[in-house]
Amino acid sequence: MSSSRPTTYTTFDGPQRIAGGSLQDNALAAKRALEADGSGTVLTFDDSTGRLVDIDLRGSDAEVLARLLLSTAPATSEPEPSLEARGRGRPRLGVVAREVTLLPRHWDWLTSQPGGASVTLRKLVDEARRASSGQDVRRQAQERAYHFMSALAGDLPGFEETARALFADDRAAFMQRTDTWPADLRNHALHLAFDDEA
C-alpha cells in the first residue's frame, strides 16, 4: 500500500514545480523562491495526502531547518516499565480500547465465537482490510490528487470534468481534460492520481 512508502513533498511556485523530496529540501526551495520574488504563491504539498503543509519560513536557513526538526520530532514518551514492575493483567500488546456500538444480536454472535468478541472483531477487520486493500489504495490516490488539484487547479478550465474523470478512474479522460493545464501541475496531478497503478 502507499502508506509504506516514505513521505515526500513537492513545492510549487504558482503552477511551476520547484522542488521535490524531503521536507527540508522543499522548505529551503520555498524560502529561496519567496526571497527571489515575494509576490508569487509558493505552496508545499505532502505527496502522501496531497494536502498543503504549513512551513514557517521566517529567519535564516538554519532557523527554518531547526523548527522543522522540532515539529517533526517524535513525541517523547515514558519508558515502558520492566517486566518485574508490571502489575497483573494483560501484557502491553499495543491494544487500544475504544467503544463499539452493536445491536444485541451482533453481541450474541460475537460472544459465541471462539476467542470471544475481541479476537473475532480483530479477525474480521484484518479480513476486510485484505479484501479491500486495492480499493483503499485507489481511493487514497484519488483523494490525494483531488486535494492537490483543488489547491492549485480549482480555477483552471475543465477542473470539474477532470475531477469527475478522476473519481470515475478514467485515466484517458483525466489526461484529455488536463491537456491545457500547465505541464508541471498536470504531471504532478497525474502522478498522485495514477502512479500507484504502475
MDTraj code that builds the backbone (N, CA, C; nanometers):
import mdtraj as md
import numpy as np

residues = "MET SER SER SER ARG PRO THR THR TYR THR THR PHE ASP GLY PRO GLN ARG ILE ALA GLY GLY SER LEU GLN ASP ASN ALA LEU ALA ALA LYS ARG ALA LEU GLU ALA ASP GLY SER GLY THR VAL LEU THR PHE ASP ASP SER THR GLY ARG LEU VAL ASP ILE ASP LEU ARG GLY SER ASP ALA GLU VAL LEU ALA ARG LEU LEU LEU SER THR ALA PRO ALA THR SER GLU PRO GLU PRO SER LEU GLU ALA ARG GLY ARG GLY ARG PRO ARG LEU GLY VAL VAL ALA ARG GLU VAL THR LEU LEU PRO ARG HIS TRP ASP TRP LEU THR SER GLN PRO GLY GLY ALA SER VAL THR LEU ARG LYS LEU VAL ASP GLU ALA ARG ARG ALA SER SER GLY GLN ASP VAL ARG ARG GLN ALA GLN GLU ARG ALA TYR HIS PHE MET SER ALA LEU ALA GLY ASP LEU PRO GLY PHE GLU GLU THR ALA ARG ALA LEU PHE ALA ASP ASP ARG ALA ALA PHE MET GLN ARG THR ASP THR TRP PRO ALA ASP LEU ARG ASN HIS ALA LEU HIS LEU ALA PHE ASP ASP GLU ALA".split()
xyz = np.array([
    [0.0834, -0.1176, 0.0000],
    [0.0000, 0.0000, 0.0000],
    [0.0872, 0.1230, 0.0000],
    [0.0309, 0.2361, -0.0369],
    [0.1077, 0.3584, -0.0478],
    [0.1569, 0.4092, 0.0858],
    [0.0928, 0.3708, 0.1964],
    [0.1336, 0.4210, 0.3260],
    [0.2711, 0.3701, 0.3670],
    [0.3229, 0.2634, 0.3016],
    [0.4532, 0.2106, 0.3376],
    [0.5669, 0.2879, 0.2712],
    [0.5356, 0.3711, 0.1738],
    [0.6389, 0.4493, 0.1067],
    [0.6803, 0.5653, 0.1953],
    [0.8077, 0.6069, 0.1861],
    [0.8489, 0.7223, 0.2658],
    [0.7753, 0.8474, 0.2181],
    [0.7471, 0.9371, 0.3117],
    [0.6759, 1.0598, 0.2777],
    [0.7679, 1.1537, 0.2023],
    [0.7190, 1.2011, 0.0895],
    [0.7910, 1.3026, 0.0127],
    [0.7007, 1.4247, 0.0009],
    [0.7610, 1.5337, -0.0398],
    [0.6920, 1.6608, -0.0505],
    [0.7244, 1.7231, -0.1855],
    [0.6351, 1.8102, -0.2322],
    [0.6569, 1.8805, -0.3576],
    [0.6154, 2.0251, -0.3386],
    [0.6989, 2.1167, -0.3899],
    [0.6713, 2.2597, -0.3768],
    [0.6495, 2.3210, -0.5138],
    [0.5477, 2.4046, -0.5211],
    [0.5140, 2.4767, -0.6438],
    [0.5227, 2.6259, -0.6194],
    [0.5755, 2.6964, -0.7184],
    [0.5718, 2.8427, -0.7218],
    [0.4731, 2.8754, -0.8330],
    [0.3488, 2.9043, -0.7934],
    [0.2426, 2.9136, -0.8927],
    [0.2237, 2.7753, -0.9538],
    [0.2168, 2.7660, -1.0877],
    [0.1994, 2.6347, -1.1499],
    [0.3305, 2.5612, -1.1777],
    [0.4433, 2.6205, -1.1371],
    [0.5737, 2.5606, -1.1669],
    [0.6268, 2.4825, -1.0470],
    [0.6650, 2.3585, -1.0703],
    [0.7239, 2.2740, -0.9662],
    [0.8681, 2.3183, -0.9452],
    [0.9019, 2.3515, -0.8203],
    [1.0377, 2.3999, -0.7936],
    [1.1178, 2.3067, -0.7034],
    [1.0524, 2.2107, -0.6388],
    [1.1267, 2.1183, -0.5523],
    [1.0447, 1.9931, -0.5274],
    [1.1154, 1.8869, -0.4964],
    [1.0536, 1.7614, -0.4579],
    [1.1498, 1.6846, -0.3701],
    [1.0976, 1.6036, -0.2804],
    [1.1835, 1.5242, -0.1928],
    [1.1512, 1.5471, -0.0469],
    [1.2560, 1.5670, 0.0328],
    [1.2383, 1.5815, 0.1772],
    [1.1720, 1.7147, 0.2115],
    [1.1155, 1.7214, 0.3302],
    [1.0528, 1.8448, 0.3762],
    [1.1571, 1.9554, 0.3899],
    [1.2770, 1.9203, 0.4321],
    [1.3821, 2.0201, 0.4481],
    [1.4203, 2.0814, 0.3133],
    [1.4387, 1.9983, 0.2111],
    [1.4730, 2.0490, 0.0775],
    [1.3631, 2.1397, 0.0237],
    [1.2392, 2.0997, 0.0448],
    [1.1265, 2.1791, -0.0028],
    [1.1156, 2.3113, 0.0723],
    [1.1404, 2.3092, 0.2021],
    [1.1334, 2.4321, 0.2810],
    [1.2370, 2.5330, 0.2322],
    [1.3584, 2.4866, 0.2089],
    [1.4632, 2.5782, 0.1620],
    [1.4330, 2.6298, 0.0213],
    [1.3797, 2.5456, -0.0658],
    [1.3428, 2.5899, -0.2008],
    [1.2302, 2.6928, -0.1944],
    [1.1324, 2.6710, -0.1084],
    [1.0226, 2.7669, -0.0925],
    [1.0747, 2.8994, -0.0388],
    [1.1654, 2.8929, 0.0563],
    [1.2246, 3.0150, 0.1139],
    [1.2987, 3.0938, 0.0067],
    [1.3768, 3.0255, -0.0751],
    [1.4516, 3.0936, -0.1821],
    [1.3566, 3.1560, -0.2852],
    [1.2510, 3.0853, -0.3182],
    [1.1541, 3.1371, -0.4162],
    [1.0859, 3.2628, -0.3623],
    [1.0514, 3.2620, -0.2356],
    [0.9874, 3.3802, -0.1773],
    [1.0850, 3.4965, -0.1651],
    [1.2119, 3.4666, -0.1358],
    [1.3124, 3.5728, -0.1277],
    [1.3390, 3.6329, -0.2651],
    [1.3345, 3.5511, -0.3696],
    [1.3600, 3.5988, -0.5056],
    [1.2443, 3.6817, -0.5587],
    [1.1217, 3.6384, -0.5296],
    [1.0039, 3.7086, -0.5787],
    [0.8918, 3.6882, -0.4784],
    [0.8808, 3.7782, -0.3840],
    [0.7835, 3.7656, -0.2756],
    [0.6388, 3.7770, -0.3195],
    [0.6134, 3.8031, -0.4469],
    [0.4751, 3.8203, -0.4919],
    [0.4115, 3.6901, -0.5365],
    [0.4909, 3.5846, -0.5520],
    [0.4379, 3.4568, -0.6007],
    [0.3678, 3.3783, -0.4924],
    [0.2924, 3.2786, -0.5343],
    [0.2265, 3.1878, -0.4419],
    [0.3091, 3.0602, -0.4369],
    [0.3763, 3.0402, -0.3255],
    [0.4614, 2.9231, -0.3083],
    [0.3921, 2.8297, -0.2098],
    [0.3629, 2.7083, -0.2561],
    [0.2906, 2.6112, -0.1750],
    [0.3649, 2.4779, -0.1727],
    [0.3688, 2.4160, -0.0560],
    [0.4322, 2.2854, -0.0396],
    [0.3250, 2.1833, -0.0051],
    [0.3324, 2.0668, -0.0707],
    [0.2326, 1.9616, -0.0534],
    [0.2965, 1.8344, -0.0008],
    [0.2233, 1.7646, 0.0844],
    [0.2610, 1.6316, 0.1303],
    [0.2126, 1.5345, 0.0224],
    [0.3042, 1.4651, -0.0430],
    [0.2671, 1.3775, -0.1545],
    [0.1844, 1.2569, -0.1110],
    [0.1882, 1.2201, 0.0157],
    [0.1102, 1.1049, 0.0603],
    [-0.0372, 1.1390, 0.0791],
    [-0.0685, 1.2685, 0.0973],
    [-0.2078, 1.3094, 0.1190],
    [-0.2563, 1.4111, 0.0163],
    [-0.1631, 1.4796, -0.0505],
    [-0.1998, 1.5865, -0.1428],
    [-0.2372, 1.7153, -0.0724],
    [-0.2224, 1.7192, 0.0575],
    [-0.2615, 1.8374, 0.1359],
    [-0.1453, 1.9341, 0.1510],
    [-0.1825, 2.0605, 0.1710],
    [-0.0823, 2.1645, 0.1937],
    [-0.0111, 2.1420, 0.3261],
    [0.1158, 2.1804, 0.3290],
    [0.1956, 2.1731, 0.4505],
    [0.2309, 2.3161, 0.4891],
    [0.2050, 2.3514, 0.6127],
    [0.2355, 2.4857, 0.6615],
    [0.3783, 2.4861, 0.7160],
    [0.4635, 2.5672, 0.6538],
    [0.6034, 2.5744, 0.6948],
    [0.6350, 2.7185, 0.7331],
    [0.6937, 2.7363, 0.8494],
    [0.7357, 2.8686, 0.8952],
    [0.8712, 2.8991, 0.8321],
    [0.8744, 2.9918, 0.7365],
    [0.9962, 3.0215, 0.6617],
    [1.0687, 3.1455, 0.7126],
    [1.0324, 3.1953, 0.8286],
    [1.0987, 3.3141, 0.8835],
    [1.2394, 3.2799, 0.9323],
    [1.3275, 3.3770, 0.9216],
    [1.4624, 3.3621, 0.9743],
    [1.5595, 3.3011, 0.8750],
    [1.6737, 3.2606, 0.9283],
    [1.7791, 3.2032, 0.8447],
    [1.7440, 3.0590, 0.8058],
    [1.8234, 3.0053, 0.7131],
    [1.8033, 2.8648, 0.6737],
    [1.8148, 2.7728, 0.7951],
    [1.9124, 2.7987, 0.8797],
    [1.9334, 2.7152, 0.9981],
    [1.8133, 2.7219, 1.0923],
    [1.7553, 2.8402, 1.1071],
    [1.6382, 2.8542, 1.1945],
    [1.5171, 2.7801, 1.1368],
    [1.4984, 2.7900, 1.0060],
    [1.3879, 2.7192, 0.9402],
    [1.4041, 2.5683, 0.9603],
    [1.5255, 2.5177, 0.9355],
    [1.5503, 2.3733, 0.9498],
    [1.5361, 2.3282, 1.0947],
    [1.5800, 2.4112, 1.1888],
    [1.5680, 2.3757, 1.3305],
    [1.4204, 2.3648, 1.3702],
    [1.3363, 2.4574, 1.3229],
    [1.1936, 2.4494, 1.3535],
    [1.1314, 2.3243, 1.2918],
    [1.1744, 2.2889, 1.1714],
    [1.1219, 2.1677, 1.1080],
    [1.1587, 2.0436, 1.1887],
    [1.2835, 2.0397, 1.2362],
    [1.3255, 1.9248, 1.3171],
    [1.2429, 1.9136, 1.4440],
    [1.2149, 2.0275, 1.5061],
    [1.1340, 2.0253, 1.6277],
    [0.9906, 1.9821, 1.5993],
    [0.9358, 2.0288, 1.4885],
    [0.7953, 1.9974, 1.4586],
    [0.7765, 1.8546, 1.4096],
    [0.8812, 1.7920, 1.3557],
    [0.8676, 1.6559, 1.3052],
    [0.9293, 1.5518, 1.3974],
    [0.9881, 1.5959, 1.5093],
    [1.0493, 1.5013, 1.6029],
    [0.9398, 1.4186, 1.6698],
    [0.9638, 1.2893, 1.6876],
    [0.8627, 1.2067, 1.7548],
    [0.8443, 1.2518, 1.8987],
    [0.7221, 1.2427, 1.9457],
    [0.6927, 1.2821, 2.0832],
    [0.7630, 1.1864, 2.1783],
    [0.8181, 1.2428, 2.2827],
    [0.8847, 1.1578, 2.3818],
    [0.7782, 1.0948, 2.4692],
    [0.8002, 0.9714, 2.5016],
    [0.7055, 0.9014, 2.5883],
    [0.7820, 0.8412, 2.7044],
    [0.7072, 0.8095, 2.8059],
    [0.7703, 0.7499, 2.9227],
    [0.8169, 0.6095, 2.8874],
    [0.9322, 0.5676, 2.9389],
    [0.9790, 0.4321, 2.9094],
    [0.8830, 0.3291, 2.9667],
    [0.8744, 0.2153, 2.8972],
    [0.7878, 0.1080, 2.9459],
    [0.8451, 0.0503, 3.0749],
    [0.7580, 0.0188, 3.1687],
    [0.8093, -0.0410, 3.2919],
    [0.8662, -0.1793, 3.2635],
    [0.9586, -0.2208, 3.3443],
    [1.0184, -0.3529, 3.3262],
    [0.9147, -0.4603, 3.3569],
    [0.9469, -0.5819, 3.3175],
    [0.8533, -0.6917, 3.3400],
    [0.8224, -0.7104, 3.4879],
    [0.9223, -0.6891, 3.5724],
    [0.9008, -0.7071, 3.7157],
    [0.8074, -0.6004, 3.7704],
    [0.8131, -0.4797, 3.7151],
    [0.7340, -0.3694, 3.7678],
    [0.5881, -0.3760, 3.7229],
    [0.5584, -0.4565, 3.6220],
    [0.4213, -0.4640, 3.5730],
    [0.3320, -0.5342, 3.6738],
    [0.2110, -0.4868, 3.6771],
    [0.1130, -0.5488, 3.7657],
    [0.0429, -0.6632, 3.6966],
    [-0.0664, -0.7062, 3.7550],
    [-0.1457, -0.8139, 3.6985],
    [-0.2177, -0.7645, 3.5746],
    [-0.2658, -0.8567, 3.4972],
    [-0.3443, -0.8196, 3.3798],
    [-0.2723, -0.8539, 3.2510],
    [-0.3242, -0.8027, 3.1408],
    [-0.2689, -0.8326, 3.0090],
    [-0.1362, -0.7615, 2.9862],
    [-0.0444, -0.8252, 2.9163],
    [0.0786, -0.7546, 2.8794],
    [0.0453, -0.6473, 2.7763],
    [0.1333, -0.5517, 2.7634],
    [0.1097, -0.4446, 2.6667],
    [0.1298, -0.4986, 2.5263],
    [0.0222, -0.5036, 2.4505],
    [0.0266, -0.5562, 2.3151],
    [-0.0028, -0.4475, 2.2125],
    [-0.0101, -0.3250, 2.2577],
    [-0.0476, -0.2185, 2.1662],
    [-0.1976, -0.2145, 2.1453],
    [-0.2726, -0.2740, 2.2347],
    [-0.4177, -0.2763, 2.2239],
    [-0.4728, -0.1412, 2.2656],
    [-0.5664, -0.0904, 2.1854],
    [-0.6301, 0.0373, 2.2154],
    [-0.7772, 0.0105, 2.2435],
    [-0.8231, 0.0524, 2.3598],
    [-0.9633, 0.0321, 2.3960],
    [-1.0465, 0.1485, 2.3447],
    [-1.1524, 0.1161, 2.2686],
    [-1.2463, 0.2175, 2.2205],
    [-1.3857, 0.1571, 2.2263],
    [-1.4827, 0.2427, 2.2200],
    [-1.6207, 0.1955, 2.2284],
    [-1.6690, 0.1461, 2.0925],
    [-1.7396, 0.0346, 2.0938],
    [-1.8038, -0.0197, 1.9745],
    [-1.9501, -0.0380, 2.0089],
    [-2.0372, 0.0144, 1.9250],
    [-2.1804, 0.0024, 1.9485],
    [-2.2392, -0.0960, 1.8486],
    [-2.2976, -0.2027, 1.8997],
    [-2.3581, -0.3054, 1.8158],
    [-2.4970, -0.3388, 1.8683],
    [-2.5754, -0.4005, 1.7834],
    [-2.7072, -0.4488, 1.8243],
    [-2.6903, -0.5753, 1.9081],
    [-2.7896, -0.6072, 1.9904],
    [-2.7790, -0.7274, 2.0753],
    [-2.7498, -0.8552, 1.9968],
    [-2.8103, -0.8708, 1.8792],
    [-2.7843, -0.9927, 1.8015],
    [-2.6389, -1.0012, 1.7573],
    [-2.5730, -0.8859, 1.7320],
    [-2.4312, -0.8854, 1.6957],
    [-2.3454, -0.9282, 1.8156],
    [-2.3788, -0.8743, 1.9337],
    [-2.3037, -0.9124, 2.0536],
    [-2.3216, -1.0616, 2.0828],
    [-2.4432, -1.1119, 2.0644],
    [-2.4686, -1.2550, 2.0881],
    [-2.3807, -1.3403, 1.9974],
    [-2.3749, -1.3044, 1.8702],
    [-2.2946, -1.3806, 1.7751],
    [-2.1464, -1.3700, 1.8098],
    [-2.0990, -1.2486, 1.8407],
    [-1.9573, -1.2295, 1.8731],
    [-1.9149, -1.3099, 1.9947],
    [-1.9961, -1.3089, 2.0980],
    [-1.9568, -1.3803, 2.2201],
    [-1.9607, -1.5319, 2.2034],
    [-2.0335, -1.5801, 2.1022],
    [-2.0377, -1.7250, 2.0790],
    [-1.9202, -1.7743, 1.9949],
    [-1.8382, -1.6840, 1.9425],
    [-1.7254, -1.7214, 1.8573],
    [-1.6060, -1.7645, 1.9423],
    [-1.5232, -1.8550, 1.8888],
    [-1.4027, -1.8959, 1.9629],
    [-1.3119, -1.7749, 1.9861],
    [-1.2683, -1.7585, 2.1073],
    [-1.1805, -1.6469, 2.1404],
    [-1.2553, -1.5242, 2.1880],
    [-1.3852, -1.5206, 2.1711],
    [-1.4645, -1.4084, 2.2191],
    [-1.4739, -1.2935, 2.1195],
    [-1.5354, -1.1864, 2.1654],
    [-1.5670, -1.0724, 2.0795],
    [-1.4420, -1.0022, 2.0259],
    [-1.3443, -0.9782, 2.1104],
    [-1.2259, -0.9027, 2.0673],
    [-1.1477, -0.9757, 1.9590],
    [-1.1245, -1.1047, 1.9800],
    [-1.0500, -1.1836, 1.8811],
    [-1.1260, -1.1883, 1.7499],
    [-1.2558, -1.2106, 1.7559],
    [-1.3372, -1.2189, 1.6351],
    [-1.3379, -1.0852, 1.5608],
    [-1.3524, -0.9754, 1.6328],
    [-1.3511, -0.8437, 1.5676],
    [-1.2172, -0.8169, 1.4999],
    [-1.1066, -0.8518, 1.5664],
    [-0.9750, -0.8311, 1.5047],
    [-0.9619, -0.9127, 1.3766],
    [-1.0092, -1.0380, 1.3799],
    [-1.0034, -1.1229, 1.2599],
    [-1.0887, -1.0647, 1.1477],
    [-1.2081, -1.0174, 1.1805],
    [-1.2967, -0.9595, 1.0792],
    [-1.2360, -0.8337, 1.0174],
    [-1.1754, -0.7507, 1.1001],
    [-1.1123, -0.6274, 1.0497],
    [-0.9948, -0.6623, 0.9594],
    [-0.9109, -0.7555, 1.0004],
    [-0.7968, -0.7962, 0.9165],
    [-0.8430, -0.8527, 0.7831],
    [-0.9474, -0.9349, 0.7865],
    [-1.0007, -0.9932, 0.6629],
    [-1.0554, -0.8838, 0.5706],
    [-1.1280, -0.7879, 0.6268],
    [-1.1834, -0.6781, 0.5462],
    [-1.0719, -0.5911, 0.4885],
    [-0.9662, -0.5683, 0.5666],
    [-0.8531, -0.4893, 0.5164],
    [-0.7864, -0.5579, 0.3981],
    [-0.7673, -0.6891, 0.4079],
    [-0.7072, -0.7636, 0.2969],
    [-0.7966, -0.7596, 0.1736],
    [-0.9256, -0.7782, 0.1939],
    [-1.0193, -0.7838, 0.0817],
    [-1.0326, -0.6502, 0.0091],
    [-1.0177, -0.5401, 0.0823],
    [-1.0398, -0.4090, 0.0198],
    [-0.9114, -0.3307, -0.0023],
    [-0.7957, -0.3937, 0.0125],
    [-0.6698, -0.3178, 0.0043],
    [-0.6528, -0.2484, -0.1298],
    [-0.6866, -0.3126, -0.2400],
    [-0.6751, -0.2493, -0.3718],
    [-0.7668, -0.1288, -0.3857],
    [-0.8897, -0.1431, -0.3372],
    [-0.9841, -0.0319, -0.3415],
    [-0.9377, 0.0824, -0.2523],
    [-0.8815, 0.0494, -0.1372],
    [-0.8336, 0.1527, -0.0456],
    [-0.7195, 0.2327, -0.1078],
    [-0.6270, 0.1637, -0.1730],
    [-0.5145, 0.2317, -0.2389],
    [-0.5666, 0.3238, -0.3481],
    [-0.6612, 0.2774, -0.4261],
    [-0.7183, 0.3575, -0.5347],
    [-0.7889, 0.4815, -0.4795],
    [-0.8698, 0.4623, -0.3747],
    [-0.9425, 0.5739, -0.3131],
    [-0.8451, 0.6766, -0.2553],
    [-0.7396, 0.6309, -0.1899],
    [-0.6408, 0.7229, -0.1336],
    [-0.5712, 0.8028, -0.2429],
    [-0.5395, 0.7388, -0.3546],
    [-0.4761, 0.8089, -0.4667],
    [-0.5698, 0.9152, -0.5230],
    [-0.6971, 0.8818, -0.5367],
    [-0.7937, 0.9786, -0.5871],
    [-0.8067, 1.0979, -0.4921],
    [-0.8139, 1.0699, -0.3637],
    [-0.8284, 1.1775, -0.2654],
    [-0.7060, 1.2676, -0.2620],
    [-0.5862, 1.2080, -0.2674],
    [-0.4661, 1.2924, -0.2616],
    [-0.4550, 1.3781, -0.3870],
    [-0.4888, 1.3234, -0.5037],
    [-0.4859, 1.4030, -0.6269],
    [-0.5895, 1.5144, -0.6210],
    [-0.7064, 1.4843, -0.5681],
    [-0.8119, 1.5857, -0.5595],
    [-0.7715, 1.6994, -0.4658],
    [-0.7115, 1.6684, -0.3513],
    [-0.6670, 1.7741, -0.2589],
    [-0.5657, 1.8654, -0.3276],
    [-0.4699, 1.8055, -0.3959],
    [-0.3686, 1.8834, -0.4672],
    [-0.4334, 1.9688, -0.5765],
    [-0.5175, 1.9067, -0.6588],
    [-0.5815, 1.9782, -0.7688],
    [-0.6692, 2.0923, -0.7180],
    [-0.7391, 2.0723, -0.6092],
    [-0.8259, 2.1766, -0.5545],
    [-0.7460, 2.2999, -0.5155],
    [-0.6267, 2.2778, -0.4617],
    [-0.5444, 2.3898, -0.4174],
    [-0.4842, 2.4676, -0.5338],
    [-0.4390, 2.3985, -0.6374],
    [-0.3684, 2.4671, -0.7462],
    [-0.4463, 2.4792, -0.8764],
    [-0.5444, 2.3933, -0.8975],
    [-0.6111, 2.3919, -1.0278],
    [-0.7602, 2.4195, -1.0187],
    [-0.8098, 2.4550, -0.9024],
    [-0.9530, 2.4743, -0.8838],
    [-1.0146, 2.5770, -0.9766],
    [-0.9357, 2.6753, -1.0219],
    [-0.9870, 2.7795, -1.1108],
    [-0.9536, 2.7539, -1.2572],
    [-0.8874, 2.6452, -1.2865],
    [-0.8490, 2.6175, -1.4250],
    [-0.9668, 2.5617, -1.5045],
    [-0.9645, 2.5847, -1.6377],
    [-1.0724, 2.5311, -1.7202],
    [-1.0778, 2.3789, -1.7125],
    [-1.1973, 2.3270, -1.7031],
    [-1.2165, 2.1825, -1.7025],
    [-1.1914, 2.1157, -1.5689],
    [-1.1786, 2.1937, -1.4606],
    [-1.1486, 2.1332, -1.3306],
    [-1.2565, 2.0325, -1.2894],
    [-1.3830, 2.0708, -1.2999],
    [-1.4900, 1.9817, -1.2555],
    [-1.4961, 1.8542, -1.3394],
    [-1.4768, 1.8674, -1.4698],
    [-1.4761, 1.7489, -1.5559],
    [-1.3573, 1.6593, -1.5232],
    [-1.2443, 1.7220, -1.4909],
    [-1.1251, 1.6457, -1.4536],
    [-1.1488, 1.5697, -1.3234],
    [-1.2123, 1.6356, -1.2272],
    [-1.2426, 1.5701, -1.1000],
    [-1.3367, 1.4516, -1.1222],
    [-1.4340, 1.4687, -1.2097],
    [-1.5248, 1.3566, -1.2393],
    [-1.4481, 1.2401, -1.3029],
    [-1.3568, 1.2714, -1.3945],
    [-1.2762, 1.1660, -1.4575],
    [-1.1876, 1.0970, -1.3537],
    [-1.1337, 1.1742, -1.2607],
    [-1.0503, 1.1184, -1.1543],
    [-1.1287, 1.0165, -1.0728],
    [-1.2466, 1.0541, -1.0263],
    [-1.3242, 0.9652, -0.9404],
    [-1.3935, 0.8539, -1.0182],
    [-1.4018, 0.8698, -1.1509],
    [-1.4526, 0.7597, -1.2351],
    [-1.3395, 0.6639, -1.2715],
    [-1.2182, 0.6972, -1.2281],
    [-1.0987, 0.6167, -1.2544],
    [-1.0735, 0.6049, -1.4051],
    [-1.0976, 0.7158, -1.4760],
    [-1.0827, 0.7207, -1.6211],
    [-0.9558, 0.7998, -1.6549],
    [-0.8444, 0.7293, -1.6630],
    [-0.7144, 0.7936, -1.6865],
    [-0.7109, 0.8682, -1.8196],
    [-0.7675, 0.8099, -1.9244],
    [-0.7661, 0.8737, -2.0564],
    [-0.8422, 1.0062, -2.0532],
    [-0.9603, 1.0082, -1.9918],
    [-1.0380, 1.1323, -1.9823],
    [-0.9652, 1.2341, -1.8943],
    [-0.9023, 1.1857, -1.7872],
    [-0.8263, 1.2741, -1.6988],
    [-0.7156, 1.3441, -1.7774],
    [-0.6422, 1.2680, -1.8566],
    [-0.5323, 1.3251, -1.9351],
    [-0.5851, 1.4226, -2.0401],
    [-0.6965, 1.3889, -2.1014],
    [-0.7546, 1.4762, -2.2030],
    [-0.8016, 1.6074, -2.1400],
    [-0.8672, 1.6012, -2.0249],
    [-0.9205, 1.7208, -1.9594],
    [-0.8090, 1.8127, -1.9079],
    [-0.6928, 1.7557, -1.8757],
    [-0.5831, 1.8367, -1.8218],
    [-0.4821, 1.8779, -1.9290],
    [-0.5129, 1.8499, -2.0531],
    [-0.4194, 1.8761, -2.1634],
    [-0.3755, 2.0223, -2.1720],
    [-0.4621, 2.1147, -2.1360],
    [-0.4285, 2.2575, -2.1450],
    [-0.3711, 2.3130, -2.0145],
    [-0.3633, 2.2327, -1.9108],
    [-0.3106, 2.2794, -1.7829],
    [-0.1589, 2.2960, -1.7932],
    [-0.0980, 2.3798, -1.7089],
    [0.0481, 2.3887, -1.7067],
    [0.1110, 2.2506, -1.6837],
    [0.2194, 2.2238, -1.7548],
    [0.2778, 2.0889, -1.7577],
    [0.3150, 2.0361, -1.6189],
    [0.3807, 2.1163, -1.5361],
    [0.4228, 2.0672, -1.4043],
    [0.3025, 2.0302, -1.3180],
    [0.2012, 2.1139, -1.3210],
    [0.0811, 2.0904, -1.2423],
    [0.0106, 1.9642, -1.2917],
    [-0.0042, 1.9537, -1.4218],
    [-0.0708, 1.8373, -1.4824],
    [0.0051, 1.7084, -1.4487],
    [0.1359, 1.7102, -1.4671],
    [0.2160, 1.5902, -1.4430],
    [0.2110, 1.5463, -1.2971],
    [0.2118, 1.6425, -1.2057],
    [0.2078, 1.6050, -1.0640],
    [0.0698, 1.5498, -1.0264],
    [-0.0353, 1.6103, -1.0781],
    [-0.1696, 1.5577, -1.0527],
    [-0.1824, 1.4161, -1.1073],
    [-0.1297, 1.3933, -1.2242],
    [-0.1329, 1.2611, -1.2866],
    [-0.0532, 1.1604, -1.2020],
    [0.0621, 1.2029, -1.1546],
    [0.1456, 1.1175, -1.0682],
    [0.0711, 1.0803, -0.9401],
    [0.0095, 1.1780, -0.8756],
    [-0.0620, 1.1500, -0.7499],
    [-0.1839, 1.0609, -0.7738],
    [-0.2500, 1.0808, -0.8867],
    [-0.3741, 1.0082, -0.9127],
    [-0.3530, 0.8650, -0.9587],
    [-0.2504, 0.8403, -1.0399],
    [-0.2421, 0.7107, -1.1069],
    [-0.1101, 0.6377, -1.0900],
    [-0.0136, 0.6939, -1.0209],
    [0.1180, 0.6315, -1.0120],
    [0.1156, 0.4985, -0.9391],
    [0.0220, 0.4766, -0.8468],
    [0.0171, 0.3510, -0.7724],
    [-0.0166, 0.2329, -0.8622],
    [-0.0687, 0.2593, -0.9807],
    [-0.1028, 0.1504, -1.0714],
    [0.0181, 0.1001, -1.1473],
    [0.1242, 0.1771, -1.1512],
    [0.2439, 0.1395, -1.2293],
    [0.3158, 0.0240, -1.1654],
])
top = md.Topology()
chain = top.add_chain()
for i, resn in enumerate(residues, 1):
    res = top.add_residue(resn, chain, resSeq=i)
    for name in ("N", "CA", "C"):
        top.add_atom(name, md.element.get_by_symbol(name[0]), res)
traj = md.Trajectory(xyz[None], top)
